[in-house]
Amino acid sequence: MDALTSIEQFQPARMLSSGEIKNILVELTGLRGIMSLNVENDFVRIEYYQQLLSPGMLKEALARAGFPFQMQNRKQGVFRKFILQLGEENMKEFGGKPPKCCA
């Protein structure tokens, strides 16, 4: 992993079925900016370009695929909210493409 990429790992509330794994793979491979993807029945690991995707965008894609998220009572901190908002603004600004200096 370098400074331009990040890794997120998600654990489902229960074991994933083969159909759910397939749906997740289809949904995530359609996203531009994913470098590597590992989907097993007990976790999903995603390495992605931070300029193109944010953790929030990954969660949205997983939700569309029917990923059973674990319930968390953790509140988002101010810094985490800022980073998520920054990622979403970058996506709007660059339209899913890296800046010209990095392409």
HELIX and SHEET records of a PDB file:
HELIX    1   1 SER A   18  THR A   29  1                                  12    
HELIX    2   2 PRO A   55  ARG A   64  1                                  10    
HELIX    3   3 VAL A   78  PHE A   94  1                                  17    
SHEET    1   A 3 THR A   5  PHE A  10  0                                        
SHEET    2   A 3 VAL A  44  TYR A  49 -1                                        
SHEET    3   A 3 ILE A  34  VAL A  39 -1                                        
END                                                                             
